[in-house]
Amino acid sequence: MKILKKGVLSTFQDQGRFGYQSVGVNTGGAMDSLALRLLNIILGNHSNEAALEIHFPGPHIEFEESCIFAITGADFNATLNEKLLTKNKIYQAKSGDYLVFKHKLNGERLYFGVKGGFEISDWLHSKSTNAQLNFPEFSQIIALRNKCELENSQVNYGVSFDYDFVDKKIRFVPSFEFDELDIESKDSLLNSEFLITKDSNRMGYRLSGEPLALLQNKEMVSASVTKGTIQLLPDGQLIVLMADAQVSGGYPKLGFVIEKDVSKLSQLGFQSKIEFEMISYELAVEIMLQTEKTFNLINKSLKLCEKEN
Amino acid sequence: MKSPFTLSILSEKAICIFLNKKIGLEAHEEVLKIKKSLKSQNWPWLVETVPSYNSISIFVDFSFYNSNTSLLTFFENWFSENVMDEFDSNFQESILKQIPIKYDGIDLDYVSNYCKLSVNEFVALYSKTIYTVAMIGFLPGFPYLLGMDERLFVPRKNTPRLKVAKGSVGIGGFQTGVYPSESPGGWQIIGTTALELFDLEKLSYLSIGDKVTFKPI
């Protein structure tokens, strides 16, 4: 497979690099980890297989061998040799086929993967690009591990799984310094809108809204932070840490955006408005278990389809 | 009596244990004892622990929830059963490592002035301390060092620099550390080292708990 034009911010990402945070190596990984999870289920890959995370304008990809591929996440009007593709569905590509992304319809990040995975180098048990070291380096010519073809009899079931872009609610669990917010700030956090500013990227989403303040200024000491952590900056604005978050941070923390809504947030772009909804840790865990169940069901139903054919 | 620690949920799969203790060597050694004790449990769902000055975060994977319902409940119970005093007191000897330093930092004059010291006095005070690596973060291999002489505390710059050179030794408040690679940064730069602090294969030259001295060259 050849990537003729790289596109903006294209990187290979799996579910992240764990086990090295105490030497300062952050986890990284896909911004929309649920979209990547779904992609690997559709392709029948290991759940941590790496995919190409694509932003708009996207790359131009030429296939050099037959393979089975799929796309999930954002909608960028992907076409294979000018034929429009649907996300969450498997397709066959042949040598010489050309995959491009024409318009940005919905979402910010699209995941493109192949059955069997890409033959790319890993570092510390992960294929995700570490943004701070720019390593492993991006390569534009990629071998595929599996040169397989769709059998004629194979029915191509699309999976129904989508984002609710109309609902602006981002659910979070209060923690750390949340209780130390003054009353007006709590009210603003829970009842007003926040705008995603242009200073938002894979490291974090900087929001703009009513400035918030703690009852008392607090001497903060650097401590561990992670994807989803909501930090309060000195100017009263919020930042939600995303996939490329540093391993430690020294700002007050108000809690965390739940896993499922970090994925949703990662599909929202500059100028989008969000509202925070506070939920309990117990409910956050329940939502996570429910999501897991949904994925297991999709997995089972796809396997069943394969068997029946 | 105030509880010796506070538990805070960091994410669905992480929890932070914060020691209600003054920042210092004692608090940090306790953090390292907790780390050791956590590691010795061999929980199959434990992904990693990340220590800092006075806290430690515990990262788990999804399988934690196969047999448990709450990180808060689990660790509240675990900590109440494992009282601090009982944590392994045979603490291993730390390793002493030396960092060669050239006191040629762009903020050295400003920092000495701020501390009302001559540059020579500043250099002497900075070089005589044995520091402890309290945490590694911000950048791969970036050590946060504990133990700096109080007379050398200088607040970080109001506006961070867009580029701080690789090997820069800096001061940020009570903390001091070394930039292992070029990066934006807000610490006051007092010198430089040619020592490689991070390698793609060997990873971080320093480990949490190591003792460090700066040797002027």
Chai-1 contact restraints between the chains, C-beta under 6 A:
chainA,res_idxA,chainB,res_idxB,connection_type,confidence,min_distance_angstrom,max_distance_angstrom,comment,restraint_id
A,F18,B,V47,contact,1.0,0.0,6.0,A-B,restraint_1
A,G19,B,E48,contact,1.0,0.0,6.0,A-B,restraint_2
A,Q21,B,E48,contact,1.0,0.0,6.0,A-B,restraint_3
A,Q21,B,V50,contact,1.0,0.0,6.0,A-B,restraint_4
A,S22,B,V50,contact,1.0,0.0,6.0,A-B,restraint_5
A,V23,B,I136,contact,1.0,0.0,6.0,A-B,restraint_6
A,V23,B,L203,contact,1.0,0.0,6.0,A-B,restraint_7
A,V23,B,S204,contact,1.0,0.0,6.0,A-B,restraint_8
A,G24,B,I136,contact,1.0,0.0,6.0,A-B,restraint_9
A,G24,B,G137,contact,1.0,0.0,6.0,A-B,restraint_10
A,G24,B,L139,contact,1.0,0.0,6.0,A-B,restraint_11
A,G24,B,P140,contact,1.0,0.0,6.0,A-B,restraint_12
A,G24,B,G141,contact,1.0,0.0,6.0,A-B,restraint_13
A,G24,B,F142,contact,1.0,0.0,6.0,A-B,restraint_14
A,V25,B,P140,contact,1.0,0.0,6.0,A-B,restraint_15
A,Q132,B,L139,contact,1.0,0.0,6.0,A-B,restraint_16
A,S175,B,S8,contact,1.0,0.0,6.0,A-B,restraint_17
A,S175,B,I9,contact,1.0,0.0,6.0,A-B,restraint_18
A,F176,B,S8,contact,1.0,0.0,6.0,A-B,restraint_19
A,V221,B,Y53,contact,1.0,0.0,6.0,A-B,restraint_20
A,A223,B,S52,contact,1.0,0.0,6.0,A-B,restraint_21
A,A223,B,S55,contact,1.0,0.0,6.0,A-B,restraint_22
A,S224,B,V50,contact,1.0,0.0,6.0,A-B,restraint_23
A,S224,B,S57,contact,1.0,0.0,6.0,A-B,restraint_24
A,T226,B,L10,contact,1.0,0.0,6.0,A-B,restraint_25
A,T226,B,S11,contact,1.0,0.0,6.0,A-B,restraint_26
A,T226,B,A14,contact,1.0,0.0,6.0,A-B,restraint_27
A,G228,B,S11,contact,1.0,0.0,6.0,A-B,restraint_28
A,Q246,B,F138,contact,1.0,0.0,6.0,A-B,restraint_29
A,V247,B,G137,contact,1.0,0.0,6.0,A-B,restraint_30
A,S248,B,G137,contact,1.0,0.0,6.0,A-B,restraint_31
A,F256,B,S11,contact,1.0,0.0,6.0,A-B,restraint_32
A,E259,B,E12,contact,1.0,0.0,6.0,A-B,restraint_33
A,Y281,B,I9,contact,1.0,0.0,6.0,A-B,restraint_34
A,A284,B,E12,contact,1.0,0.0,6.0,A-B,restraint_35
A,V285,B,E12,contact,1.0,0.0,6.0,A-B,restraint_36
A,M288,B,E12,contact,1.0,0.0,6.0,A-B,restraint_37
